[in-house]
Amino acid sequence: MYDVACETSQKDIRVSIYTVVWLLATSALAQNASLRNPHTTTADVAAGARIYRSHCADCHGMTGQGGKGPDLTTGVFFHGSSDAALLKNVSDGIEGTAMPGQFFSADQIWQVIAYVRTLATKGSAKPPEGNATRGGMLFASRGCANCHLVRGTGGVSGPDLSYIGSQRPTEQLRRAILEPNALVDPAYWQADIVLENGTPYRGVLLNEDTYYVQLLHPANGLLTLPKRDFRRYVVQKTSAMPSYQGKLQEAELQDLVAYLWSLQRPRRVE
């Protein structure tokens, strides 16, 4: 028993040492601004695509169009666009964002980077038609700020749009305005609750377990309600945002899209 335990312990130590050495090596490599991706063959790109689809597409979209994470089709990477910066960001994650570090080998991460480079679509970084200044005024006058936060100002019952222009391409921004139910993030599903005493509540569903539901109510803020008091409980997997189909002239729609697109994350100077 002692020998087995010692052998297991030694194996764990070796694994730990290997992990530390790999992380240090990766960090050192990433600090080399002249570093170039050594894995850019067709086979590397195909291997990177497989890893991307299984581990990256949930946030960045199956074709890199963005969603929870930034749009990758522009070829603009706001935390550094060099090979060295991308290696560091994918390996270590990006502090202050939802981007986690990855425990793939350096070769596999290079393959993912090679694939991501192929997602850039010519012209996708070009500003859309419309006037962003007029669009910002329209955003305020149409009550969008009542629900959406932009750079610290606005409501919190809808998604934070502070950097939405970095996350979604023009087509998705336009569709979200006209067809808000087309793609609803589960983080913004609505809980529709009526208590036994007849009191109704409706808000963004945050958490749920066997006994309680936690929701963000537009008037009362964060609420935790016991299920034992429920007469009715339905999760609405639709958007609370109304459609603006037919409510905006084409020029107004273009201006609003231009404003949303202008909400870009600042680029890091390399």
SULTA-V803541 format. One record per residue. N is the residue number from 1. RES is the residue in one letter. SS is DSSP state (@ for helix, = for strand, . for the rest). PHI is phi in radians with two decimals (* if undefined). D_LAST is the distance of its C-alpha to the last C-alpha in Angstrom with 2 decimals. Layout:
n->(N | N)
res->(RES | RES)
ss->(SS | SS)
phi->(PHI | PHI)
d_last->(D_LAST | D_LAST)
//
This chain:
n->(1 | 2 | 3 | 4 | 5 | 6 | 7 | 8 | 9 | 10 | 11 | 12 | 13 | 14 | 15 | 16 | 17 | 18 | 19 | 20 | 21 | 22 | 23 | 24 | 25 | 26 | 27 | 28 | 29 | 30 | 31 | 32 | 33 | 34 | 35 | 36 | 37 | 38 | 39 | 40 | 41 | 42 | 43 | 44 | 45 | 46 | 47 | 48 | 49 | 50 | 51 | 52 | 53 | 54 | 55 | 56 | 57 | 58 | 59 | 60 | 61 | 62 | 63 | 64 | 65 | 66 | 67 | 68 | 69 | 70 | 71 | 72 | 73 | 74 | 75 | 76 | 77 | 78 | 79 | 80 | 81 | 82 | 83 | 84 | 85 | 86 | 87 | 88 | 89 | 90 | 91 | 92 | 93 | 94 | 95 | 96 | 97 | 98 | 99 | 100 | 101 | 102 | 103 | 104 | 105 | 106 | 107 | 108 | 109 | 110 | 111 | 112 | 113 | 114 | 115 | 116 | 117 | 118 | 119 | 120 | 121 | 122 | 123 | 124 | 125 | 126 | 127 | 128 | 129 | 130 | 131 | 132 | 133 | 134 | 135 | 136 | 137 | 138 | 139 | 140 | 141 | 142 | 143 | 144 | 145 | 146 | 147 | 148 | 149 | 150 | 151 | 152 | 153 | 154 | 155 | 156 | 157 | 158 | 159 | 160 | 161 | 162 | 163 | 164 | 165 | 166 | 167 | 168 | 169 | 170 | 171 | 172 | 173 | 174 | 175 | 176 | 177 | 178 | 179 | 180 | 181 | 182 | 183 | 184 | 185 | 186 | 187 | 188 | 189 | 190 | 191 | 192 | 193 | 194 | 195 | 196 | 197 | 198 | 199 | 200 | 201 | 202 | 203 | 204 | 205 | 206 | 207 | 208 | 209 | 210 | 211 | 212 | 213 | 214 | 215 | 216 | 217 | 218 | 219 | 220 | 221 | 222 | 223 | 224 | 225 | 226 | 227 | 228 | 229 | 230 | 231 | 232 | 233 | 234 | 235 | 236 | 237 | 238 | 239 | 240 | 241 | 242 | 243 | 244 | 245 | 246 | 247 | 248 | 249 | 250 | 251 | 252 | 253 | 254 | 255 | 256 | 257 | 258 | 259 | 260 | 261 | 262 | 263 | 264 | 265 | 266 | 267 | 268 | 269 | 270)
res->(M | Y | D | V | A | C | E | T | S | Q | K | D | I | R | V | S | I | Y | T | V | V | W | L | L | A | T | S | A | L | A | Q | N | A | S | L | R | N | P | H | T | T | T | A | D | V | A | A | G | A | R | I | Y | R | S | H | C | A | D | C | H | G | M | T | G | Q | G | G | K | G | P | D | L | T | T | G | V | F | F | H | G | S | S | D | A | A | L | L | K | N | V | S | D | G | I | E | G | T | A | M | P | G | Q | F | F | S | A | D | Q | I | W | Q | V | I | A | Y | V | R | T | L | A | T | K | G | S | A | K | P | P | E | G | N | A | T | R | G | G | M | L | F | A | S | R | G | C | A | N | C | H | L | V | R | G | T | G | G | V | S | G | P | D | L | S | Y | I | G | S | Q | R | P | T | E | Q | L | R | R | A | I | L | E | P | N | A | L | V | D | P | A | Y | W | Q | A | D | I | V | L | E | N | G | T | P | Y | R | G | V | L | L | N | E | D | T | Y | Y | V | Q | L | L | H | P | A | N | G | L | L | T | L | P | K | R | D | F | R | R | Y | V | V | Q | K | T | S | A | M | P | S | Y | Q | G | K | L | Q | E | A | E | L | Q | D | L | V | A | Y | L | W | S | L | Q | R | P | R | R | V | E)
ss->(. | @ | @ | @ | @ | @ | @ | @ | @ | @ | @ | @ | @ | @ | @ | @ | @ | @ | @ | @ | @ | @ | @ | @ | @ | @ | @ | @ | @ | @ | . | . | . | . | . | . | . | . | . | . | . | @ | @ | @ | @ | @ | @ | @ | @ | @ | @ | @ | @ | @ | @ | . | @ | @ | @ | @ | . | . | . | . | . | . | . | . | . | . | . | . | . | . | . | . | . | . | . | . | . | . | @ | @ | @ | @ | @ | @ | @ | @ | @ | @ | . | . | . | . | . | . | . | . | . | . | . | . | . | @ | @ | @ | @ | @ | @ | @ | @ | @ | @ | @ | @ | . | . | . | . | . | . | . | . | . | . | . | . | . | . | @ | @ | @ | @ | @ | @ | @ | @ | @ | @ | . | . | @ | @ | @ | . | . | = | = | . | . | = | = | . | . | . | . | . | . | . | . | . | @ | @ | @ | @ | . | . | @ | @ | @ | @ | @ | @ | @ | @ | @ | . | . | . | . | . | . | . | @ | @ | @ | . | = | = | = | = | = | = | . | . | . | . | = | = | = | = | = | = | = | = | = | . | . | . | = | = | = | = | = | = | . | . | . | = | = | = | = | = | = | @ | @ | @ | = | = | = | = | = | = | = | . | . | . | . | . | . | . | . | . | . | . | . | . | @ | @ | @ | @ | @ | @ | @ | @ | @ | @ | @ | @ | @ | . | . | . | . | . | . | . | .)
phi->(* | -1.09 | -1.13 | -1.12 | -1.11 | -1.12 | -1.10 | -1.11 | -1.09 | -1.12 | -1.11 | -1.08 | -1.11 | -1.09 | -1.09 | -1.11 | -1.10 | -1.05 | -1.11 | -1.09 | -1.07 | -1.11 | -1.14 | -1.12 | -1.14 | -1.09 | -1.10 | -1.13 | -1.11 | -1.15 | -1.38 | -1.51 | -1.11 | -1.53 | -1.10 | -2.15 | -1.11 | -1.52 | -2.16 | -2.24 | -1.29 | -1.03 | -1.16 | -1.11 | -1.08 | -1.12 | -1.15 | -1.10 | -1.10 | -1.13 | -1.16 | -1.02 | -1.10 | -1.52 | -2.18 | -2.06 | -1.14 | -1.04 | -1.71 | -1.72 | 1.54 | -1.06 | -1.95 | 1.41 | -1.32 | 1.61 | 2.89 | -1.19 | -1.88 | -1.10 | -1.20 | -1.74 | -1.33 | -1.38 | 1.31 | -1.82 | -2.05 | -1.27 | -1.89 | 2.09 | -1.88 | -1.27 | -1.02 | -1.10 | -1.15 | -1.13 | -1.04 | -1.14 | -1.16 | -1.29 | -1.20 | -1.70 | 1.44 | -2.12 | -1.04 | 1.48 | -2.23 | -1.46 | -1.31 | -1.55 | -1.28 | -2.09 | -1.86 | -1.46 | -1.20 | -1.03 | -1.06 | -1.18 | -1.14 | -1.02 | -1.13 | -1.09 | -1.06 | -1.05 | -1.20 | -1.03 | -1.05 | -1.36 | -1.41 | -1.07 | -1.89 | -1.00 | 1.54 | -1.27 | -1.56 | -1.29 | -1.01 | -1.28 | -1.13 | 2.04 | -1.90 | -1.13 | -1.13 | -1.13 | -1.12 | -1.13 | -1.16 | -1.17 | -0.98 | -1.30 | -1.27 | -1.54 | 1.42 | -1.08 | -1.23 | -1.17 | -1.97 | -1.92 | -1.55 | -2.32 | 0.91 | 1.56 | -2.14 | 2.18 | -1.54 | -2.20 | -1.39 | -2.04 | -1.04 | -1.22 | -1.84 | -0.94 | -2.26 | -1.09 | -1.16 | -1.48 | -1.74 | -2.18 | -1.29 | -0.95 | -1.08 | -1.23 | -1.09 | -1.10 | -1.15 | -1.09 | -1.32 | -1.52 | -2.32 | -1.09 | -1.52 | -1.14 | -2.56 | -1.98 | -1.13 | -0.94 | -1.15 | -2.12 | -1.13 | -1.77 | -1.70 | -1.91 | -2.20 | -2.20 | -1.38 | -1.04 | -1.48 | 1.62 | -1.27 | -1.63 | -2.41 | -2.50 | -2.92 | -1.26 | -1.28 | -1.74 | -2.57 | -2.66 | -2.33 | -1.10 | -1.98 | -2.37 | -2.18 | -1.95 | -2.44 | -1.76 | -1.60 | -1.07 | -1.82 | -1.79 | 1.27 | -1.29 | -2.21 | -2.08 | -2.01 | -1.33 | -1.13 | -1.10 | -1.66 | -1.47 | -1.68 | -2.50 | -2.57 | -2.32 | -1.68 | -1.59 | -1.59 | -2.07 | -1.46 | -1.35 | -1.38 | -1.31 | -1.32 | -1.81 | -1.07 | 1.39 | -1.76 | -2.17 | -1.27 | -0.99 | -1.13 | -1.14 | -1.08 | -1.10 | -1.12 | -1.15 | -1.10 | -1.08 | -1.15 | -1.09 | -1.12 | -1.26 | -1.42 | -1.77 | -1.24 | -1.05 | -1.46 | -1.34 | -1.39 | -1.61)
d_last->(54.41 | 52.93 | 51.78 | 50.09 | 48.29 | 47.15 | 45.95 | 43.99 | 42.48 | 41.45 | 39.88 | 37.87 | 36.73 | 35.70 | 33.71 | 32.00 | 31.20 | 29.86 | 27.59 | 26.24 | 25.75 | 23.96 | 21.58 | 20.90 | 20.46 | 18.07 | 15.94 | 16.13 | 15.26 | 12.20 | 10.86 | 11.40 | 8.39 | 11.37 | 13.08 | 14.83 | 16.94 | 20.49 | 22.26 | 22.29 | 26.05 | 28.14 | 29.44 | 26.00 | 25.09 | 28.49 | 28.06 | 24.68 | 26.44 | 29.12 | 26.84 | 24.90 | 28.23 | 29.57 | 26.66 | 24.06 | 26.21 | 27.80 | 24.70 | 22.87 | 26.11 | 27.98 | 26.38 | 22.96 | 24.20 | 23.07 | 25.32 | 24.68 | 21.10 | 18.74 | 19.90 | 18.35 | 20.27 | 17.90 | 15.33 | 12.70 | 11.03 | 10.12 | 8.56 | 6.18 | 8.03 | 7.92 | 11.17 | 10.07 | 8.25 | 11.39 | 13.66 | 12.72 | 13.01 | 16.24 | 17.64 | 17.16 | 17.07 | 15.14 | 16.74 | 18.47 | 18.83 | 21.49 | 19.28 | 21.04 | 20.25 | 22.11 | 24.59 | 24.67 | 24.51 | 21.36 | 23.16 | 23.80 | 20.28 | 19.24 | 22.10 | 20.98 | 17.54 | 19.58 | 21.75 | 19.13 | 17.82 | 21.43 | 21.63 | 19.80 | 22.62 | 22.73 | 22.96 | 22.16 | 19.20 | 21.71 | 23.07 | 26.60 | 29.72 | 30.85 | 30.19 | 27.77 | 29.45 | 32.85 | 31.53 | 30.40 | 33.92 | 35.42 | 33.42 | 35.03 | 38.48 | 38.92 | 38.33 | 35.13 | 33.78 | 36.84 | 35.39 | 31.63 | 29.14 | 26.38 | 24.05 | 26.86 | 29.74 | 32.29 | 34.18 | 33.34 | 35.88 | 33.54 | 29.97 | 27.16 | 25.69 | 22.86 | 20.24 | 22.81 | 21.31 | 18.36 | 21.00 | 23.81 | 24.40 | 26.75 | 29.78 | 29.44 | 29.07 | 32.20 | 34.10 | 33.35 | 35.03 | 38.00 | 38.45 | 37.08 | 39.14 | 37.63 | 34.90 | 35.31 | 33.03 | 35.45 | 33.71 | 35.51 | 38.94 | 41.74 | 44.48 | 47.85 | 50.25 | 53.80 | 55.42 | 59.07 | 59.92 | 58.52 | 55.33 | 52.53 | 48.83 | 45.99 | 42.31 | 39.14 | 39.96 | 37.73 | 39.67 | 43.03 | 45.22 | 48.93 | 50.07 | 47.57 | 45.29 | 42.43 | 41.33 | 39.50 | 42.24 | 41.46 | 44.03 | 44.44 | 40.93 | 40.66 | 44.01 | 45.34 | 48.58 | 51.07 | 52.08 | 55.69 | 55.94 | 54.77 | 57.20 | 54.58 | 51.04 | 49.10 | 45.41 | 44.48 | 41.72 | 41.30 | 39.09 | 40.38 | 38.79 | 41.35 | 40.94 | 40.46 | 42.10 | 44.55 | 43.52 | 40.89 | 41.41 | 39.08 | 37.45 | 36.94 | 35.43 | 32.95 | 32.03 | 31.57 | 29.39 | 27.26 | 26.88 | 25.96 | 23.42 | 21.83 | 21.17 | 17.56 | 15.10 | 12.40 | 9.01 | 6.17 | 3.81 | 0.00)
//
